[in-house]
Amino acid sequence: MIGDERPSAERIEVLDVTITRELAAAHRRLYPEAGSELLEVGGGTAAFMGTLPTTRVLGFGMGGPVTDQDFERLEAFYQERHAPVVIELCPYADPSAVAGLARRGYRPAGWKQLLIRPIGARDRDDGGPPGVRVSRALAGDLETWARLVGQGFLEGPEVDHGSRELYATIGETASNTCWIATVEGVPAGGACVAIQGDMASFASTSTLREFRRRGVHGALIGARLAHAASAGCRWARVAASPGSDSQRNLERHGFQVVYTRMKFTLDRGGAAAP
């Protein structure tokens, strides 16, 4: 069981804000024409990265009361960029954030489970099931990694421009280490992990449809746990859709839900919410 010393919601939110800032920096470097920008507002960070799903607000209300001026600033920030406002709200945010969302006409648009797991000396890479091998993606492998992860999420051989842009950005983000899984030598899945202090953030885990239920996801989890343990991490954190196969697999590997983040949107003349 996860003990009382587990990371607070505030630490987890700060971790995600830090990674978002790194994503924005990578996106500006790779796609300068997209005009990626950040706005510090309401105790959190509003990120704009074009049409990517990383265009969102994190950590909102975690620093104390949120004012109407805070809402006006972030709404103007997105309106100027012709994008919807998307706020992923931690349930431990200041109550003023929820009151403001209701008052200003935001609507709920989804949920995300945040799970954590302690990391210890027992977390060593066991090599995975027979035929499955996980290795770190080197600089020359990142294009292959981005395409592989995109194919896994989209469940097909074609990867659209937006997905290529997203995973290329993730692959080039400073604290991320990317991993590729093969089955009998054939690329089958990918994932990444970002190390921030004593916490490791797992993300972008996908498996090609034809290689599912062969232990690829579990092998990617194990390899990243071993990597995080060797880096001195004490905790692993990951987000998953409620009730998904990913959540169930993560729970089988010792992860537990610590809270549910809710997505709210406000679309006033902008693009469709992601």
MARLO-252783 format. One line per 4 residues: number of its first residue (from 0); for each residue x, y, z of N, C-alpha, C. Coordinates in Angstrom, 1 decimal, decimal comma. Example, Ala and Ser with C-alpha at 12.3 -4.5 7.8 and 13.67 -1.06 7.14 Angstrom:
0) 13,2 -5,7 7,8 12,3 -4,5 7,8 13,2 -3,3 7,8 | 12,8 -2,2 7,1 13,7 -1,1 7,1 12,9 0,0 7,9
END
This chain:
0) 0,8 -1,2 0,0 0,0 0,0 0,0 0,9 1,2 0,0 | 0,3 2,3 -0,6 1,1 3,6 -0,6 0,9 4,3 0,8 | 2,0 4,6 1,4 2,0 5,2 2,7 1,7 6,7 2,8 | 1,7 7,2 4,0 1,4 8,6 4,2 2,5 9,5 3,6
4) 3,7 9,0 3,4 4,8 9,8 2,9 4,7 10,1 1,3 | 3,6 9,6 0,7 3,4 9,7 -0,7 3,4 11,2 -1,1 | 3,8 11,5 -2,4 3,9 12,9 -2,8 2,5 13,5 -2,7 | 2,4 14,8 -2,4 1,2 15,5 -2,3 0,7 15,8 -3,7
8) -0,6 16,1 -3,8 -1,2 16,5 -5,1 -0,5 17,8 -5,6 | -0,1 18,7 -4,7 0,6 19,9 -5,1 1,9 19,5 -5,8 | 2,7 18,5 -5,3 3,9 18,1 -5,9 3,7 17,5 -7,3 | 2,7 16,7 -7,4 2,4 16,1 -8,7 2,0 17,1 -9,7
12) 1,2 18,1 -9,3 0,8 19,2 -10,2 2,0 20,0 -10,6 | 2,9 20,3 -9,7 4,1 21,0 -10,0 4,9 20,3 -11,0 | 5,0 19,0 -10,8 5,8 18,1 -11,8 5,2 18,3 -13,2 | 3,9 18,2 -13,3 3,3 18,3 -14,6 3,4 19,6 -15,2
16) 3,4 20,7 -14,4 3,6 22,0 -14,9 5,1 22,2 -15,4 | 6,0 21,6 -14,7 7,4 21,7 -15,1 7,6 21,0 -16,5 | 7,0 19,8 -16,6 7,1 19,1 -17,9 6,5 19,8 -19,0 | 5,3 20,5 -18,7 4,6 21,3 -19,7 5,5 22,4 -20,2
20) 6,2 23,1 -19,3 7,1 24,1 -19,7 8,2 23,6 -20,6 | 8,8 22,4 -20,3 9,8 21,8 -21,1 9,2 21,4 -22,5 | 8,0 20,9 -22,5 7,3 20,6 -23,8 7,2 21,9 -24,7 | 6,8 23,0 -24,1 6,6 24,2 -24,8 8,0 24,7 -25,4
24) 9,1 24,5 -24,6 10,4 24,9 -25,1 10,8 24,1 -26,3 | 10,5 22,8 -26,2 10,9 21,9 -27,3 10,0 22,2 -28,5 | 8,7 22,5 -28,3 7,8 22,8 -29,4 8,3 24,1 -30,1 | 8,7 25,1 -29,3 9,2 26,4 -29,9 10,4 26,1 -30,8
28) 11,3 25,2 -30,3 12,5 24,9 -31,1 12,2 24,2 -32,4 | 11,3 23,2 -32,3 11,0 22,3 -33,5 10,1 23,0 -34,4 | 9,1 23,7 -33,9 8,0 24,3 -34,7 7,8 25,8 -34,4 | 8,8 26,6 -34,7 8,7 28,1 -34,3 7,5 28,8 -34,9
32) 7,1 28,3 -36,0 5,9 29,0 -36,7 4,6 28,8 -35,9 | 4,6 27,8 -35,0 3,4 27,6 -34,2 3,1 28,6 -33,1 | 4,2 29,3 -32,7 4,0 30,4 -31,7 3,7 29,9 -30,3 | 4,4 28,9 -29,9 4,1 28,4 -28,5 4,4 29,4 -27,5
36) 3,6 29,5 -26,5 3,7 30,5 -25,4 3,2 30,0 -24,1 | 3,7 30,5 -23,0 3,2 30,2 -21,7 2,7 31,4 -21,0 | 1,7 31,2 -20,1 1,2 32,3 -19,3 1,1 31,8 -17,8 | 1,8 32,4 -16,9 1,6 32,0 -15,5 0,4 32,8 -14,9
40) -0,6 32,0 -14,5 -1,8 32,6 -14,1 -2,6 31,7 -13,0 | -3,1 32,4 -12,0 -4,0 31,6 -11,1 -3,2 30,5 -10,4 | -1,9 30,7 -10,1 -1,1 29,7 -9,5 -0,7 28,5 -10,4 | -1,1 28,6 -11,6 -0,7 27,5 -12,6 -0,1 28,1 -13,8
44) -0,1 27,2 -14,9 0,5 27,6 -16,1 -0,5 27,3 -17,3 | -0,7 28,3 -18,1 -1,5 28,2 -19,3 -0,5 28,0 -20,5 | -0,7 26,9 -21,2 0,2 26,6 -22,3 -0,5 26,7 -23,6 | 0,1 27,3 -24,6 -0,4 27,3 -26,0 0,6 26,6 -26,9
48) 0,3 25,5 -27,5 1,1 24,8 -28,4 0,4 24,5 -29,7 | -0,2 25,5 -30,3 -1,0 25,3 -31,5 -2,2 24,4 -31,3 | -2,4 23,4 -32,1 -3,6 22,5 -32,0 -3,3 21,3 -31,2 | -2,1 21,2 -30,5 -1,8 20,0 -29,8 -2,6 19,9 -28,5
52) -2,9 18,7 -28,0 -3,6 18,5 -26,7 -2,9 19,1 -25,5 | -1,6 19,4 -25,7 -0,9 20,0 -24,6 -1,2 21,5 -24,5 | -2,0 22,0 -25,4 -2,6 23,4 -25,2 -3,7 23,3 -24,1 | -3,3 23,7 -22,9 -4,2 23,5 -21,7 -3,6 24,3 -20,6
56) -4,4 24,3 -19,5 -4,0 25,0 -18,2 -3,8 23,9 -17,2 | -2,7 23,9 -16,5 -2,4 23,0 -15,4 -2,1 23,7 -14,1 | -2,4 23,2 -13,0 -2,0 23,8 -11,7 -2,9 25,0 -11,3 | -4,0 25,2 -12,0 -4,8 26,3 -11,8 -5,5 26,2 -10,4
60) -5,3 27,3 -9,6 -5,9 27,3 -8,3 -5,1 26,6 -7,2 | -3,9 26,1 -7,5 -3,1 25,4 -6,5 -2,3 26,3 -5,6 | -2,3 27,6 -6,0 -1,5 28,5 -5,2 -2,4 29,4 -4,3 | -3,7 29,1 -4,2 -4,6 29,9 -3,4 -5,8 30,4 -4,3
64) -6,5 31,3 -3,7 -7,8 31,8 -4,4 -7,5 32,3 -5,8 | -8,5 32,0 -6,7 -8,4 32,5 -8,1 -9,4 33,6 -8,3 | -9,1 34,6 -9,0 -9,9 35,8 -9,1 -10,5 35,9 -10,5 | -11,5 36,7 -10,7 -12,0 36,9 -12,0 -11,0 37,5 -13,0
68) -10,0 38,3 -12,4 -8,9 38,8 -13,2 -8,1 37,7 -13,8 | -7,9 36,6 -13,0 -7,1 35,5 -13,4 -7,8 34,8 -14,6 | -9,1 34,6 -14,5 -9,9 34,0 -15,6 -9,8 34,9 -16,8 | -10,0 36,2 -16,6 -10,0 37,1 -17,8 -8,6 37,1 -18,5
72) -7,5 37,0 -17,7 -6,2 36,9 -18,3 -6,0 35,6 -19,2 | -6,4 34,5 -18,6 -6,2 33,3 -19,4 -7,1 33,2 -20,6 | -8,4 33,7 -20,4 -9,3 33,6 -21,5 -8,8 34,5 -22,6 | -8,3 35,7 -22,3 -7,8 36,6 -23,3 -6,5 36,0 -24,0
76) -5,7 35,3 -23,2 -4,5 34,6 -23,8 -4,9 33,6 -24,9 | -5,9 32,8 -24,7 -6,4 31,8 -25,7 -7,2 32,5 -26,8 | -8,0 33,5 -26,4 -8,8 34,1 -27,5 -7,9 34,8 -28,5 | -6,8 35,4 -28,0 -5,8 36,1 -29,0 -5,2 35,0 -29,9
80) -5,2 33,8 -29,5 -4,6 32,7 -30,3 -5,6 31,8 -31,0 | -6,9 32,3 -30,9 -8,0 31,6 -31,6 -8,0 30,1 -31,1 | -7,9 29,9 -29,8 -7,9 28,6 -29,2 -8,9 28,5 -28,1 | -9,5 27,4 -27,8 -10,4 27,2 -26,7 -9,6 27,2 -25,4
84) -10,3 27,5 -24,3 -9,7 27,4 -22,9 -9,9 26,0 -22,5 | -8,9 25,2 -22,1 -9,0 23,9 -21,6 -8,3 23,9 -20,3 | -9,0 23,7 -19,2 -8,4 23,6 -17,8 -8,5 22,2 -17,3 | -7,4 21,6 -16,9 -7,4 20,3 -16,2 -7,2 20,6 -14,7
88) -8,3 20,5 -14,0 -8,3 20,9 -12,6 -8,1 19,8 -11,6 | -7,2 20,0 -10,7 -6,9 19,1 -9,6 -8,0 19,3 -8,6 | -8,6 18,2 -8,0 -9,6 18,3 -7,0 -9,2 19,0 -5,7 | -7,9 19,2 -5,5 -7,4 19,9 -4,4 -7,1 21,4 -4,7
92) -7,5 21,9 -5,8 -7,4 23,3 -6,1 -8,3 24,1 -5,2 | -8,0 25,4 -5,1 -8,8 26,3 -4,2 -10,3 26,3 -4,7 | -11,2 26,2 -3,8 -12,6 26,2 -4,2 -13,1 27,4 -5,1 | -12,3 28,5 -5,0 -12,7 29,6 -5,9 -12,5 29,3 -7,3
96) -11,7 28,3 -7,7 -11,5 27,9 -9,1 -12,7 27,2 -9,6 | -13,3 26,4 -8,8 -14,6 25,7 -9,2 -15,7 26,7 -9,3 | -15,8 27,6 -8,3 -16,9 28,6 -8,4 -16,7 29,4 -9,6 | -15,5 29,8 -10,0 -15,3 30,6 -11,2 -15,7 29,9 -12,4
100) -15,3 28,6 -12,5 -15,7 27,8 -13,7 -17,2 27,8 -13,9 | -17,9 27,6 -12,8 -19,4 27,5 -12,9 -20,0 28,9 -13,3 | -19,4 29,9 -12,7 -19,9 31,3 -12,9 -19,7 31,8 -14,4 | -18,6 31,3 -15,0 -18,2 31,8 -16,3 -18,6 30,9 -17,4
104) -19,3 29,8 -17,1 -19,9 29,0 -18,2 -19,0 27,9 -18,7 | -18,1 27,4 -17,9 -17,3 26,3 -18,4 -18,1 25,0 -18,2 | -17,7 24,0 -19,1 -18,4 22,7 -19,0 -17,4 21,6 -18,8 | -17,8 20,6 -18,1 -17,0 19,4 -17,9 -16,8 18,7 -19,3
108) -15,6 18,2 -19,5 -15,3 17,5 -20,8 -14,5 16,3 -20,7 | -14,3 15,8 -19,5 -13,5 14,5 -19,3 -12,8 14,4 -18,0 | -12,2 13,2 -17,8 -11,5 13,0 -16,5 -10,2 12,3 -16,8 | -9,3 12,4 -15,9 -8,0 11,7 -16,0 -7,6 11,2 -14,6
112) -7,3 9,9 -14,5 -6,8 9,4 -13,3 -5,3 9,6 -13,1 | -4,9 10,1 -11,9 -3,5 10,2 -11,6 -3,1 9,1 -10,7 | -2,1 8,3 -11,1 -1,7 7,2 -10,3 -0,3 7,3 -9,9 | 0,1 6,8 -8,7 1,5 6,8 -8,3 1,9 5,4 -7,8
116) 3,2 5,2 -7,7 3,7 3,9 -7,2 5,1 4,2 -6,6 | 5,3 3,6 -5,4 6,7 3,8 -4,8 7,7 3,0 -5,6 | 8,9 3,5 -5,7 10,0 2,8 -6,4 11,1 2,4 -5,4 | 11,5 1,1 -5,5 12,5 0,6 -4,6 13,6 -0,2 -5,2
120) 14,5 -0,8 -4,4 15,6 -1,6 -5,0 15,1 -2,8 -5,7 | 13,9 -3,3 -5,4 13,3 -4,5 -6,1 13,0 -4,2 -7,6 | 12,9 -2,9 -7,9 12,5 -2,6 -9,3 13,7 -2,7 -10,2 | 13,9 -3,9 -10,7 15,0 -4,2 -11,6 14,4 -4,7 -12,9
124) 14,9 -4,4 -14,0 14,4 -4,8 -15,3 14,6 -6,3 -15,4 | 13,5 -7,1 -15,5 13,6 -8,5 -15,6 13,7 -9,0 -17,1 | 13,7 -8,0 -18,0 13,8 -8,4 -19,4 12,5 -8,7 -20,1 | 11,4 -8,7 -19,3 10,1 -9,0 -19,9 9,9 -10,4 -20,3
128) 8,7 -10,7 -20,9 8,4 -12,0 -21,4 9,3 -12,5 -22,5 | 9,3 -13,8 -22,8 10,1 -14,3 -23,9 9,8 -13,6 -25,3 | 10,9 -13,2 -26,0 10,7 -12,5 -27,2 10,5 -11,0 -27,2 | 10,2 -10,5 -26,0 10,0 -9,0 -25,9 11,3 -8,4 -25,3
132) 11,7 -7,4 -26,0 13,0 -6,6 -25,6 12,7 -5,1 -25,5 | 13,1 -4,5 -24,5 12,9 -3,0 -24,4 14,3 -2,3 -24,3 | 14,5 -1,3 -25,1 15,8 -0,6 -25,1 15,5 0,9 -25,2 | 16,5 1,6 -24,8 16,4 3,1 -24,8 16,5 3,6 -26,3
136) 15,7 4,5 -26,6 15,7 5,1 -28,0 16,8 6,2 -28,0 | 17,8 6,0 -28,8 18,9 7,0 -28,9 18,4 8,2 -29,9 | 19,3 9,2 -30,0 18,9 10,4 -30,7 18,4 10,0 -32,1 | 19,1 9,1 -32,8 18,8 8,7 -34,1 17,5 7,9 -34,3
140) 17,0 7,4 -33,1 15,8 6,6 -33,1 14,5 7,4 -32,9 | 14,6 8,7 -32,5 13,5 9,4 -32,1 12,4 9,6 -33,1 | 12,7 9,7 -34,4 11,7 9,8 -35,4 11,0 8,4 -35,5 | 11,7 7,3 -35,4 11,1 6,0 -35,4 10,2 5,9 -34,2
144) 10,7 6,3 -33,0 9,9 6,2 -31,8 8,6 7,0 -31,9 | 8,6 8,2 -32,4 7,4 9,1 -32,6 6,4 8,4 -33,5 | 6,9 7,9 -34,6 6,0 7,2 -35,5 5,3 6,0 -34,9 | 6,1 5,2 -34,2 5,7 4,0 -33,6 4,6 4,3 -32,5
148) 4,9 5,3 -31,6 3,9 5,6 -30,6 2,6 6,1 -31,2 | 2,7 7,0 -32,3 1,6 7,5 -33,0 0,7 6,4 -33,6 | 1,4 5,4 -34,2 0,7 4,3 -34,8 -0,1 3,5 -33,7 | 0,5 3,3 -32,6 -0,1 2,6 -31,5 -1,4 3,3 -31,0
152) -1,3 4,6 -30,8 -2,5 5,3 -30,3 -3,6 5,4 -31,4 | -3,2 5,6 -32,7 -4,1 5,8 -33,7 -4,6 4,4 -34,3 | -4,0 3,3 -33,9 -4,3 2,0 -34,3 -4,3 1,8 -35,8 | -3,3 2,3 -36,5 -3,2 2,1 -37,9 -1,8 2,6 -38,4
156) -1,5 2,3 -39,6 -0,1 2,6 -40,1 0,1 4,1 -40,4 | -1,0 4,8 -40,6 -0,9 6,2 -41,0 -0,9 7,1 -39,7 | 0,0 8,0 -39,6 0,1 9,0 -38,5 -0,1 10,4 -39,0 | -1,1 11,1 -38,6 -1,4 12,4 -39,1 -0,4 13,4 -38,6
160) -0,4 14,6 -39,3 0,6 15,6 -39,0 0,6 16,0 -37,5 | -0,6 16,2 -36,9 -0,7 16,6 -35,5 -0,1 15,6 -34,6 | -0,3 14,3 -34,8 0,3 13,3 -34,0 1,8 13,2 -34,1 | 2,3 13,4 -35,4 3,7 13,4 -35,6 4,4 14,6 -34,8
164) 3,7 15,7 -34,9 4,2 16,9 -34,2 4,2 16,7 -32,7 | 3,1 16,1 -32,2 3,1 15,9 -30,7 4,2 15,0 -30,3 | 4,3 13,8 -30,9 5,3 12,9 -30,4 6,7 13,3 -30,7 | 6,9 14,0 -31,8 8,3 14,5 -32,0 8,7 15,5 -30,9
168) 7,7 16,3 -30,5 7,9 17,3 -29,4 8,2 16,6 -28,1 | 7,4 15,5 -27,8 7,7 14,8 -26,6 9,1 14,1 -26,6 | 9,4 13,6 -27,7 10,7 12,9 -27,8 11,9 13,9 -27,7 | 11,7 15,1 -28,0 12,8 16,1 -27,9 12,7 16,9 -26,6
172) 11,8 16,6 -25,7 11,7 17,3 -24,4 12,8 17,0 -23,5 | 13,4 18,0 -22,8 14,7 17,8 -22,1 14,7 16,7 -21,1 | 13,8 16,5 -20,3 13,9 15,5 -19,2 13,4 14,1 -19,6 | 12,9 14,0 -20,9 12,3 12,7 -21,3 13,3 11,7 -21,8
176) 13,1 10,5 -21,4 13,9 9,4 -22,0 12,9 8,5 -22,7 | 13,1 8,2 -24,0 12,2 7,3 -24,7 12,6 5,9 -24,8 | 11,7 5,0 -25,0 11,9 3,6 -25,0 11,2 2,9 -26,1 | 11,8 1,9 -26,7 11,2 1,2 -27,8 11,1 -0,3 -27,4
180) 10,0 -1,0 -27,6 9,8 -2,4 -27,3 9,7 -3,1 -28,6 | 10,4 -4,2 -28,7 10,3 -5,1 -29,9 9,8 -6,5 -29,5 | 9,2 -7,1 -30,4 8,8 -8,5 -30,3 9,4 -9,3 -31,4 | 10,3 -10,2 -31,0 11,1 -11,0 -32,0 11,8 -10,1 -33,0
184) 12,3 -8,9 -32,4 13,1 -8,0 -33,2 12,3 -7,0 -34,0 | 10,9 -7,1 -34,0 10,0 -6,2 -34,7 9,5 -5,1 -33,8 | 9,7 -3,8 -34,1 9,1 -2,7 -33,3 7,7 -2,9 -33,0 | 7,3 -2,9 -31,7 6,0 -3,2 -31,2 5,3 -2,2 -30,4
188) 6,1 -1,3 -29,7 5,5 -0,3 -28,8 6,6 0,7 -28,4 | 6,1 1,7 -27,7 7,0 2,7 -27,2 6,4 3,4 -26,0 | 7,3 4,2 -25,3 6,9 4,9 -24,1 8,0 5,9 -23,8 | 7,7 6,8 -22,8 8,7 7,7 -22,3 8,6 7,9 -20,8
192) 9,7 8,4 -20,2 9,7 8,7 -18,8 10,5 10,0 -18,6 | 9,9 10,9 -17,8 10,7 12,1 -17,4 11,1 12,1 -16,0 | 12,3 12,3 -15,7 12,9 12,3 -14,4 12,9 13,8 -13,9 | 12,3 14,0 -12,7 12,3 15,3 -12,1 12,6 15,1 -10,6
196) 13,8 15,2 -10,2 14,2 15,0 -8,8 14,0 13,5 -8,4 | 13,2 13,3 -7,4 12,9 11,9 -7,0 11,6 11,3 -7,5 | 11,1 12,0 -8,5 9,8 11,5 -9,1 10,0 11,2 -10,6 | 9,4 10,2 -11,1 9,5 9,8 -12,5 8,1 9,9 -13,1
200) 7,9 10,5 -14,2 6,6 10,7 -14,8 6,5 9,8 -16,1 | 5,7 8,8 -16,1 5,5 7,9 -17,2 4,5 8,5 -18,2 | 4,7 8,4 -19,5 3,8 8,9 -20,5 4,0 8,2 -21,8 | 3,1 8,6 -22,7 3,2 8,2 -24,2 3,4 6,7 -24,4
204) 2,7 5,9 -23,6 2,8 4,4 -23,7 1,8 3,8 -24,7 | 2,3 3,2 -25,8 1,3 2,6 -26,7 2,0 1,3 -27,3 | 1,1 0,5 -27,7 1,5 -0,8 -28,4 0,7 -1,0 -29,7 | 1,4 -1,4 -30,7 0,7 -1,7 -32,0 -0,3 -2,8 -31,7
208) -1,4 -2,7 -32,4 -2,6 -3,6 -32,2 -2,2 -5,0 -32,3 | -1,4 -5,4 -33,3 -1,0 -6,8 -33,6 -0,1 -7,4 -32,5 | 0,4 -6,5 -31,6 1,3 -7,0 -30,6 0,7 -6,9 -29,2 | -0,5 -6,6 -29,1 -1,2 -6,4 -27,8 -1,4 -7,8 -27,1
212) -1,5 -7,7 -25,8 -1,6 -8,9 -24,9 -0,5 -9,9 -25,1 | 0,7 -9,4 -25,3 1,9 -10,2 -25,3 3,0 -9,7 -24,3 | 2,5 -8,8 -23,4 3,4 -8,4 -22,4 4,2 -7,1 -22,7 | 3,9 -6,5 -23,8 4,7 -5,3 -24,2 4,5 -4,2 -23,3
216) 3,3 -3,9 -22,9 3,0 -2,7 -22,0 3,7 -3,0 -20,7 | 3,6 -4,2 -20,1 4,2 -4,5 -18,9 5,8 -4,4 -18,9 | 6,3 -4,8 -20,1 7,8 -4,7 -20,2 8,2 -3,3 -20,3 | 7,4 -2,4 -20,9 7,8 -1,0 -20,9 7,7 -0,3 -19,5
220) 6,7 -0,8 -18,8 6,6 -0,3 -17,4 7,8 -0,8 -16,6 | 8,2 -2,0 -16,7 9,3 -2,6 -16,0 10,6 -1,9 -16,3 | 10,9 -1,6 -17,6 12,1 -1,0 -18,0 12,2 0,4 -17,4 | 11,1 1,1 -17,4 11,1 2,5 -16,9 11,2 2,5 -15,4
224) 10,6 1,6 -14,7 10,8 1,5 -13,3 12,2 1,3 -12,9 | 12,9 0,4 -13,6 14,3 0,1 -13,4 15,1 1,3 -13,7 | 14,8 2,0 -14,8 15,6 3,3 -15,1 15,4 4,3 -14,0 | 14,1 4,5 -13,5 13,9 5,5 -12,5 14,6 5,1 -11,2
228) 14,6 3,8 -10,9 15,2 3,4 -9,7 16,7 3,7 -9,7 | 17,3 3,4 -10,9 18,8 3,7 -11,0 19,1 5,2 -11,0 | 18,1 6,0 -11,3 18,3 7,4 -11,2 18,0 8,0 -9,8 | 17,6 7,1 -8,9 17,4 7,6 -7,5 16,0 8,0 -7,2
232) 15,0 7,7 -8,1 13,7 8,1 -7,9 13,0 7,3 -6,8 | 12,1 7,9 -6,1 11,3 7,2 -5,1 9,9 6,9 -5,5 | 9,4 7,7 -6,5 8,0 7,6 -6,9 7,9 7,6 -8,4 | 6,9 6,9 -8,9 6,6 7,0 -10,3 5,1 7,5 -10,4
236) 4,9 8,4 -11,3 3,5 8,9 -11,5 3,1 8,8 -13,0 | 1,8 8,6 -13,2 1,3 8,4 -14,5 -0,2 8,8 -14,6 | -0,6 9,2 -15,7 -2,0 9,5 -15,9 -2,7 8,5 -16,9 | -3,9 8,2 -16,6 -4,6 7,2 -17,5 -6,1 7,6 -17,5
240) -6,8 7,2 -18,6 -8,2 7,3 -18,7 -8,9 6,4 -17,7 | -10,0 6,9 -17,0 -10,6 6,0 -16,1 -11,2 4,7 -16,7 | -10,9 3,6 -16,0 -11,4 2,3 -16,5 -10,7 1,8 -17,7 | -9,7 2,4 -18,2 -9,0 1,9 -19,4 -8,2 0,7 -19,2
244) -7,8 0,0 -20,3 -6,9 -1,1 -20,2 -5,6 -0,7 -19,6 | -5,1 0,6 -19,9 -3,9 1,1 -19,4 -4,0 1,2 -17,9 | -5,1 1,7 -17,4 -5,2 1,8 -15,9 -5,2 0,5 -15,2 | -5,9 -0,5 -15,8 -5,9 -1,8 -15,2 -4,5 -2,4 -15,2
248) -3,8 -2,3 -16,3 -2,4 -2,8 -16,4 -1,5 -2,1 -15,4 | -1,6 -0,8 -15,3 -0,8 -0,1 -14,3 -1,1 -0,5 -12,9 | -2,3 -0,8 -12,6 -2,7 -1,2 -11,2 -2,1 -2,6 -11,0 | -2,1 -3,5 -12,0 -1,4 -4,8 -11,8 0,0 -4,7 -11,5
252) 0,6 -3,5 -11,9 2,1 -3,3 -11,6 2,3 -2,4 -10,4 | 1,3 -2,3 -9,5 1,5 -1,6 -8,3 1,1 -0,2 -8,2 | 0,6 0,4 -9,3 0,2 1,8 -9,3 -1,2 1,9 -8,6 | -1,5 3,0 -7,9 -2,7 3,3 -7,3 -3,2 4,7 -7,6
256) -4,5 4,8 -7,8 -5,1 6,1 -8,1 -5,0 7,0 -6,8 | -4,5 8,2 -7,0 -4,5 9,1 -5,8 -5,5 10,3 -6,0 | -5,8 10,6 -7,2 -6,9 11,6 -7,4 -7,3 11,6 -8,9 | -8,4 12,2 -9,1 -8,9 12,3 -10,5 -9,0 13,8 -10,9
260) -8,3 14,1 -12,0 -8,3 15,5 -12,5 -9,4 15,6 -13,5 | -10,1 16,7 -13,4 -11,3 16,9 -14,3 -11,0 18,0 -15,4 | -11,4 17,7 -16,6 -11,1 18,7 -17,7 -12,4 19,6 -17,9 | -12,2 20,9 -18,0 -13,2 21,8 -18,2 -12,9 22,6 -19,5
264) -13,8 23,0 -20,3 -13,6 23,7 -21,5 -14,5 24,9 -21,6 | -14,0 26,0 -22,3 -14,7 27,1 -22,6 -14,4 27,5 -24,0 | -15,4 27,4 -24,9 -15,1 27,6 -26,4 -16,0 28,7 -26,8 | -15,4 29,9 -26,9 -16,1 31,1 -27,3 -15,5 31,7 -28,6
268) -15,8 31,0 -29,7 -15,3 31,5 -31,0 -14,0 31,0 -31,4 | -13,4 30,0 -30,6 -12,1 29,5 -30,9 -12,2 28,2 -31,7 | -11,2 27,5 -31,8 -11,2 26,2 -32,4 -11,9 25,2 -31,6 | -12,1 24,0 -32,1 -12,8 23,0 -31,3 -11,9 22,5 -30,2
272) -12,4 22,3 -29,0 -11,6 21,8 -27,9 -11,0 20,4 -28,2 | -9,7 20,2 -27,8 -9,1 18,9 -28,1 -9,7 17,8 -27,2
END
